[in-house]
């Protein structure tokens, strides 16, 4: 396991992803909202209930 804190390891990758989104015409606020939606959805949040409805 790395001694690098998770925030320090993930931050540059997230910054790069947001830069790529912007280069494809996706506003930063929209990209952040979509990422939050994905992260809190059933694919990444084990506490997410299958009966939840995310429209």
PDB file of N, CA, C and O in Angstrom:
ATOM      1  N   UNK A   1       0.845  -1.184   0.000  1.00  0.00           N
ATOM      2  CA  UNK A   1       0.000   0.000   0.000  1.00  0.00           C
ATOM      3  C   UNK A   1       0.885   1.240   0.000  1.00  0.00           C
ATOM      4  O   UNK A   1       1.922   1.274   0.662  1.00  0.00           O
ATOM      5  N   UNK A   2       0.477   2.231  -0.729  1.00  0.00           N
ATOM      6  CA  UNK A   2       1.230   3.473  -0.847  1.00  0.00           C
ATOM      7  C   UNK A   2       1.091   4.325   0.404  1.00  0.00           C
ATOM      8  O   UNK A   2       0.082   4.271   1.107  1.00  0.00           O
ATOM      9  N   UNK A   3       2.132   5.113   0.665  1.00  0.00           N
ATOM     10  CA  UNK A   3       2.076   6.066   1.775  1.00  0.00           C
ATOM     11  C   UNK A   3       1.362   7.348   1.367  1.00  0.00           C
ATOM     12  O   UNK A   3       1.108   8.211   2.207  1.00  0.00           O
ATOM     13  N   UNK A   4       1.035   7.480   0.079  1.00  0.00           N
ATOM     14  CA  UNK A   4       0.366   8.674  -0.418  1.00  0.00           C
ATOM     15  C   UNK A   4      -1.084   8.684   0.051  1.00  0.00           C
ATOM     16  O   UNK A   4      -1.810   7.714  -0.163  1.00  0.00           O
ATOM     17  N   UNK A   5      -1.514   9.778   0.690  1.00  0.00           N
ATOM     18  CA  UNK A   5      -2.927   9.855   1.091  1.00  0.00           C
ATOM     19  C   UNK A   5      -3.850   9.779  -0.143  1.00  0.00           C
ATOM     20  O   UNK A   5      -3.515  10.275  -1.219  1.00  0.00           O
ATOM     21  N   UNK A   6      -4.992   9.159   0.039  1.00  0.00           N
ATOM     22  CA  UNK A   6      -5.932   8.976  -1.073  1.00  0.00           C
ATOM     23  C   UNK A   6      -6.310  10.299  -1.735  1.00  0.00           C
ATOM     24  O   UNK A   6      -6.414  10.372  -2.959  1.00  0.00           O
ATOM     25  N   UNK A   7      -6.517  11.346  -0.932  1.00  0.00           N
ATOM     26  CA  UNK A   7      -6.867  12.653  -1.517  1.00  0.00           C
ATOM     27  C   UNK A   7      -5.764  13.140  -2.453  1.00  0.00           C
ATOM     28  O   UNK A   7      -6.047  13.648  -3.538  1.00  0.00           O
ATOM     29  N   UNK A   8      -4.522  12.985  -2.040  1.00  0.00           N
ATOM     30  CA  UNK A   8      -3.387  13.442  -2.849  1.00  0.00           C
ATOM     31  C   UNK A   8      -3.226  12.615  -4.116  1.00  0.00           C
ATOM     32  O   UNK A   8      -2.790  13.137  -5.143  1.00  0.00           O
ATOM     33  N   UNK A   9      -3.567  11.349  -4.059  1.00  0.00           N
ATOM     34  CA  UNK A   9      -3.455  10.484  -5.224  1.00  0.00           C
ATOM     35  C   UNK A   9      -4.592  10.739  -6.211  1.00  0.00           C
ATOM     36  O   UNK A   9      -4.376  10.768  -7.422  1.00  0.00           O
ATOM     37  N   UNK A  10      -5.804  10.922  -5.686  1.00  0.00           N
ATOM     38  CA  UNK A  10      -6.972  11.083  -6.543  1.00  0.00           C
ATOM     39  C   UNK A  10      -7.147  12.488  -7.127  1.00  0.00           C
ATOM     40  O   UNK A  10      -7.640  12.635  -8.246  1.00  0.00           O
ATOM     41  N   UNK A  11      -6.747  13.519  -6.376  1.00  0.00           N
ATOM     42  CA  UNK A  11      -6.985  14.902  -6.816  1.00  0.00           C
ATOM     43  C   UNK A  11      -6.459  15.193  -8.219  1.00  0.00           C
ATOM     44  O   UNK A  11      -7.215  15.734  -9.026  1.00  0.00           O
ATOM     45  N   UNK A  12      -5.206  14.866  -8.563  1.00  0.00           N
ATOM     46  CA  UNK A  12      -4.745  15.178  -9.926  1.00  0.00           C
ATOM     47  C   UNK A  12      -5.502  14.407 -11.001  1.00  0.00           C
ATOM     48  O   UNK A  12      -5.700  14.914 -12.105  1.00  0.00           O
ATOM     49  N   UNK A  13      -5.923  13.199 -10.690  1.00  0.00           N
ATOM     50  CA  UNK A  13      -6.698  12.427 -11.658  1.00  0.00           C
ATOM     51  C   UNK A  13      -8.074  13.052 -11.877  1.00  0.00           C
ATOM     52  O   UNK A  13      -8.563  13.119 -13.005  1.00  0.00           O
ATOM     53  N   UNK A  14      -8.686  13.504 -10.793  1.00  0.00           N
ATOM     54  CA  UNK A  14      -9.978  14.166 -10.889  1.00  0.00           C
ATOM     55  C   UNK A  14      -9.850  15.493 -11.636  1.00  0.00           C
ATOM     56  O   UNK A  14     -10.693  15.822 -12.471  1.00  0.00           O
ATOM     57  N   UNK A  15      -8.795  16.255 -11.337  1.00  0.00           N
ATOM     58  CA  UNK A  15      -8.557  17.515 -12.056  1.00  0.00           C
ATOM     59  C   UNK A  15      -8.399  17.267 -13.553  1.00  0.00           C
ATOM     60  O   UNK A  15      -8.916  18.024 -14.374  1.00  0.00           O
ATOM     61  N   UNK A  16      -7.680  16.200 -13.899  1.00  0.00           N
ATOM     62  CA  UNK A  16      -7.490  15.861 -15.310  1.00  0.00           C
ATOM     63  C   UNK A  16      -8.823  15.479 -15.963  1.00  0.00           C
ATOM     64  O   UNK A  16      -9.113  15.899 -17.083  1.00  0.00           O
ATOM     65  N   UNK A  17      -9.612  14.700 -15.274  1.00  0.00           N
ATOM     66  CA  UNK A  17     -10.921  14.306 -15.793  1.00  0.00           C
ATOM     67  C   UNK A  17     -11.812  15.532 -16.028  1.00  0.00           C
ATOM     68  O   UNK A  17     -12.486  15.626 -17.054  1.00  0.00           O
ATOM     69  N   UNK A  18     -11.813  16.458 -15.082  1.00  0.00           N
ATOM     70  CA  UNK A  18     -12.619  17.672 -15.237  1.00  0.00           C
ATOM     71  C   UNK A  18     -12.097  18.542 -16.378  1.00  0.00           C
ATOM     72  O   UNK A  18     -12.883  19.183 -17.076  1.00  0.00           O
ATOM     73  N   UNK A  19     -10.782  18.570 -16.573  1.00  0.00           N
ATOM     74  CA  UNK A  19     -10.205  19.309 -17.701  1.00  0.00           C
ATOM     75  C   UNK A  19     -10.613  18.681 -19.030  1.00  0.00           C
ATOM     76  O   UNK A  19     -10.928  19.389 -19.987  1.00  0.00           O
ATOM     77  N   UNK A  20     -10.606  17.357 -19.083  1.00  0.00           N
ATOM     78  CA  UNK A  20     -11.054  16.668 -20.298  1.00  0.00           C
ATOM     79  C   UNK A  20     -12.522  16.950 -20.585  1.00  0.00           C
ATOM     80  O   UNK A  20     -12.905  17.170 -21.734  1.00  0.00           O
ATOM     81  N   UNK A  21     -13.337  16.944 -19.546  1.00  0.00           N
ATOM     82  CA  UNK A  21     -14.760  17.243 -19.721  1.00  0.00           C
ATOM     83  C   UNK A  21     -14.934  18.649 -20.285  1.00  0.00           C
ATOM     84  O   UNK A  21     -15.723  18.865 -21.204  1.00  0.00           O
ATOM     85  N   UNK A  22     -14.193  19.599 -19.730  1.00  0.00           N
ATOM     86  CA  UNK A  22     -14.272  20.984 -20.212  1.00  0.00           C
ATOM     87  C   UNK A  22     -13.841  21.074 -21.676  1.00  0.00           C
ATOM     88  O   UNK A  22     -14.433  21.820 -22.455  1.00  0.00           O
ATOM     89  N   UNK A  23     -12.815  20.317 -22.046  1.00  0.00           N
ATOM     90  CA  UNK A  23     -12.344  20.321 -23.431  1.00  0.00           C
ATOM     91  C   UNK A  23     -13.395  19.760 -24.385  1.00  0.00           C
ATOM     92  O   UNK A  23     -13.373  20.046 -25.582  1.00  0.00           O
ATOM     93  N   UNK A  24     -14.307  18.965 -23.849  1.00  0.00           N
ATOM     94  CA  UNK A  24     -15.399  18.408 -24.653  1.00  0.00           C
ATOM     95  C   UNK A  24     -16.688  19.225 -24.515  1.00  0.00           C
ATOM     96  O   UNK A  24     -17.760  18.791 -24.938  1.00  0.00           O
ATOM     97  N   UNK A  25     -16.565  20.403 -23.920  1.00  0.00           N
ATOM     98  CA  UNK A  25     -17.701  21.318 -23.853  1.00  0.00           C
ATOM     99  C   UNK A  25     -18.627  21.110 -22.671  1.00  0.00           C
ATOM    100  O   UNK A  25     -19.729  21.658 -22.651  1.00  0.00           O
ATOM    101  N   UNK A  26     -18.210  20.335 -21.691  1.00  0.00           N
ATOM    102  CA  UNK A  26     -19.044  20.103 -20.516  1.00  0.00           C
ATOM    103  C   UNK A  26     -18.613  21.081 -19.420  1.00  0.00           C
ATOM    104  O   UNK A  26     -17.461  21.080 -18.986  1.00  0.00           O
ATOM    105  N   UNK A  27     -19.550  21.906 -18.988  1.00  0.00           N
ATOM    106  CA  UNK A  27     -19.241  22.879 -17.941  1.00  0.00           C
ATOM    107  C   UNK A  27     -18.794  22.159 -16.674  1.00  0.00           C
ATOM    108  O   UNK A  27     -19.291  21.080 -16.353  1.00  0.00           O
ATOM    109  N   UNK A  28     -17.843  22.774 -15.952  1.00  0.00           N
ATOM    110  CA  UNK A  28     -17.284  22.164 -14.749  1.00  0.00           C
ATOM    111  C   UNK A  28     -18.379  21.804 -13.740  1.00  0.00           C
ATOM    112  O   UNK A  28     -18.367  20.711 -13.175  1.00  0.00           O
ATOM    113  N   UNK A  29     -19.324  22.719 -13.515  1.00  0.00           N
ATOM    114  CA  UNK A  29     -20.370  22.455 -12.527  1.00  0.00           C
ATOM    115  C   UNK A  29     -21.224  21.253 -12.922  1.00  0.00           C
ATOM    116  O   UNK A  29     -21.668  20.491 -12.062  1.00  0.00           O
ATOM    117  N   UNK A  30     -21.450  21.088 -14.207  1.00  0.00           N
ATOM    118  CA  UNK A  30     -22.222  19.938 -14.683  1.00  0.00           C
ATOM    119  C   UNK A  30     -21.402  18.661 -14.519  1.00  0.00           C
ATOM    120  O   UNK A  30     -21.931  17.639 -14.082  1.00  0.00           O
ATOM    121  N   UNK A  31     -20.135  18.709 -14.861  1.00  0.00           N
ATOM    122  CA  UNK A  31     -19.271  17.540 -14.707  1.00  0.00           C
ATOM    123  C   UNK A  31     -19.186  17.120 -13.243  1.00  0.00           C
ATOM    124  O   UNK A  31     -19.235  15.928 -12.942  1.00  0.00           O
ATOM    125  N   UNK A  32     -19.060  18.074 -12.337  1.00  0.00           N
ATOM    126  CA  UNK A  32     -19.008  17.759 -10.909  1.00  0.00           C
ATOM    127  C   UNK A  32     -20.324  17.136 -10.457  1.00  0.00           C
ATOM    128  O   UNK A  32     -20.325  16.165  -9.700  1.00  0.00           O
ATOM    129  N   UNK A  33     -21.445  17.689 -10.918  1.00  0.00           N
ATOM    130  CA  UNK A  33     -22.753  17.139 -10.542  1.00  0.00           C
ATOM    131  C   UNK A  33     -22.920  15.710 -11.052  1.00  0.00           C
ATOM    132  O   UNK A  33     -23.437  14.854 -10.334  1.00  0.00           O
ATOM    133  N   UNK A  34     -22.489  15.448 -12.276  1.00  0.00           N
ATOM    134  CA  UNK A  34     -22.596  14.108 -12.841  1.00  0.00           C
ATOM    135  C   UNK A  34     -21.696  13.139 -12.077  1.00  0.00           C
ATOM    136  O   UNK A  34     -22.103  12.016 -11.778  1.00  0.00           O
ATOM    137  N   UNK A  35     -20.484  13.567 -11.764  1.00  0.00           N
ATOM    138  CA  UNK A  35     -19.583  12.708 -10.983  1.00  0.00           C
ATOM    139  C   UNK A  35     -20.189  12.377  -9.620  1.00  0.00           C
ATOM    140  O   UNK A  35     -20.139  11.230  -9.177  1.00  0.00           O
ATOM    141  N   UNK A  36     -20.760  13.380  -8.961  1.00  0.00           N
ATOM    142  CA  UNK A  36     -21.398  13.139  -7.660  1.00  0.00           C
ATOM    143  C   UNK A  36     -22.554  12.159  -7.811  1.00  0.00           C
ATOM    144  O   UNK A  36     -22.733  11.275  -6.973  1.00  0.00           O
ATOM    145  N   UNK A  37     -23.337  12.310  -8.871  1.00  0.00           N
ATOM    146  CA  UNK A  37     -24.451  11.410  -9.118  1.00  0.00           C
ATOM    147  C   UNK A  37     -23.957   9.980  -9.341  1.00  0.00           C
ATOM    148  O   UNK A  37     -24.525   9.029  -8.803  1.00  0.00           O
ATOM    149  N   UNK A  38     -22.906   9.836 -10.128  1.00  0.00           N
ATOM    150  CA  UNK A  38     -22.352   8.509 -10.389  1.00  0.00           C
ATOM    151  C   UNK A  38     -21.765   7.890  -9.121  1.00  0.00           C
ATOM    152  O   UNK A  38     -22.008   6.717  -8.839  1.00  0.00           O
ATOM    153  N   UNK A  39     -21.009   8.653  -8.369  1.00  0.00           N
ATOM    154  CA  UNK A  39     -20.348   8.144  -7.161  1.00  0.00           C
ATOM    155  C   UNK A  39     -21.363   7.699  -6.115  1.00  0.00           C
ATOM    156  O   UNK A  39     -21.129   6.728  -5.396  1.00  0.00           O
ATOM    157  N   UNK A  40     -22.482   8.398  -6.027  1.00  0.00           N
ATOM    158  CA  UNK A  40     -23.488   8.045  -5.019  1.00  0.00           C
ATOM    159  C   UNK A  40     -24.509   7.039  -5.543  1.00  0.00           C
ATOM    160  O   UNK A  40     -25.428   6.650  -4.822  1.00  0.00           O
ATOM    161  N   UNK A  41     -24.346   6.618  -6.798  1.00  0.00           N
ATOM    162  CA  UNK A  41     -25.248   5.632  -7.389  1.00  0.00           C
ATOM    163  C   UNK A  41     -24.864   4.214  -7.021  1.00  0.00           C
ATOM    164  O   UNK A  41     -23.872   3.993  -6.326  1.00  0.00           O
ATOM    165  N   UNK A  42     -25.641   3.259  -7.482  1.00  0.00           N
ATOM    166  CA  UNK A  42     -25.465   1.866  -7.071  1.00  0.00           C
ATOM    167  C   UNK A  42     -24.151   1.226  -7.513  1.00  0.00           C
ATOM    168  O   UNK A  42     -23.700   0.268  -6.885  1.00  0.00           O
ATOM    169  N   UNK A  43     -23.533   1.727  -8.568  1.00  0.00           N
ATOM    170  CA  UNK A  43     -22.285   1.115  -9.036  1.00  0.00           C
ATOM    171  C   UNK A  43     -21.102   1.384  -8.105  1.00  0.00           C
ATOM    172  O   UNK A  43     -20.153   0.602  -8.072  1.00  0.00           O
ATOM    173  N   UNK A  44     -21.150   2.486  -7.346  1.00  0.00           N
ATOM    174  CA  UNK A  44     -20.009   2.865  -6.517  1.00  0.00           C
ATOM    175  C   UNK A  44     -20.327   3.004  -5.043  1.00  0.00           C
ATOM    176  O   UNK A  44     -19.409   3.046  -4.223  1.00  0.00           O
ATOM    177  N   UNK A  45     -21.582   3.075  -4.684  1.00  0.00           N
ATOM    178  CA  UNK A  45     -21.976   3.251  -3.285  1.00  0.00           C
ATOM    179  C   UNK A  45     -22.648   1.981  -2.792  1.00  0.00           C
ATOM    180  O   UNK A  45     -23.805   1.724  -3.123  1.00  0.00           O
ATOM    181  N   UNK A  46     -21.932   1.183  -2.003  1.00  0.00           N
ATOM    182  CA  UNK A  46     -22.516  -0.076  -1.551  1.00  0.00           C
ATOM    183  C   UNK A  46     -23.746   0.114  -0.665  1.00  0.00           C
ATOM    184  O   UNK A  46     -24.528  -0.822  -0.502  1.00  0.00           O
ATOM    185  N   UNK A  47     -23.934   1.295  -0.092  1.00  0.00           N
ATOM    186  CA  UNK A  47     -25.096   1.556   0.739  1.00  0.00           C
ATOM    187  C   UNK A  47     -26.314   1.982  -0.046  1.00  0.00           C
ATOM    188  O   UNK A  47     -27.395   2.140   0.521  1.00  0.00           O
ATOM    189  N   UNK A  48     -26.153   2.169  -1.345  1.00  0.00           N
ATOM    190  CA  UNK A  48     -27.252   2.609  -2.214  1.00  0.00           C
ATOM    191  C   UNK A  48     -28.255   1.466  -2.347  1.00  0.00           C
ATOM    192  O   UNK A  48     -27.893   0.348  -2.712  1.00  0.00           O
ATOM    193  N   UNK A  49     -29.488   1.753  -2.053  1.00  0.00           N
ATOM    194  CA  UNK A  49     -30.517   0.718  -2.109  1.00  0.00           C
ATOM    195  C   UNK A  49     -30.980   0.482  -3.554  1.00  0.00           C
ATOM    196  O   UNK A  49     -31.147   1.431  -4.319  1.00  0.00           O
ATOM    197  N   UNK A  50     -31.178  -0.748  -3.906  1.00  0.00           N
ATOM    198  CA  UNK A  50     -31.629  -1.086  -5.252  1.00  0.00           C
ATOM    199  C   UNK A  50     -33.009  -0.511  -5.529  1.00  0.00           C
ATOM    200  O   UNK A  50     -33.382  -0.335  -6.689  1.00  0.00           O
ATOM    201  N   UNK A  51     -33.772  -0.217  -4.482  1.00  0.00           N
ATOM    202  CA  UNK A  51     -35.114   0.324  -4.684  1.00  0.00           C
ATOM    203  C   UNK A  51     -35.124   1.840  -4.836  1.00  0.00           C
ATOM    204  O   UNK A  51     -36.162   2.424  -5.145  1.00  0.00           O
ATOM    205  N   UNK A  52     -33.965   2.487  -4.620  1.00  0.00           N
ATOM    206  CA  UNK A  52     -33.890   3.939  -4.825  1.00  0.00           C
ATOM    207  C   UNK A  52     -34.154   4.242  -6.288  1.00  0.00           C
ATOM    208  O   UNK A  52     -33.759   3.478  -7.168  1.00  0.00           O
ATOM    209  N   UNK A  53     -34.819   5.354  -6.546  1.00  0.00           N
ATOM    210  CA  UNK A  53     -35.059   5.769  -7.921  1.00  0.00           C
ATOM    211  C   UNK A  53     -34.272   7.022  -8.191  1.00  0.00           C
ATOM    212  O   UNK A  53     -34.505   8.064  -7.579  1.00  0.00           O
ATOM    213  N   UNK A  54     -33.340   6.913  -9.108  1.00  0.00           N
ATOM    214  CA  UNK A  54     -32.523   8.059  -9.524  1.00  0.00           C
ATOM    215  C   UNK A  54     -32.916   8.378 -10.957  1.00  0.00           C
ATOM    216  O   UNK A  54     -32.530   7.679 -11.895  1.00  0.00           O
ATOM    217  N   UNK A  55     -33.673   9.424 -11.105  1.00  0.00           N
ATOM    218  CA  UNK A  55     -34.126   9.790 -12.447  1.00  0.00           C
ATOM    219  C   UNK A  55     -33.226  10.825 -13.051  1.00  0.00           C
ATOM    220  O   UNK A  55     -33.453  11.256 -14.182  1.00  0.00           O
TER     221      UNK A  55
END
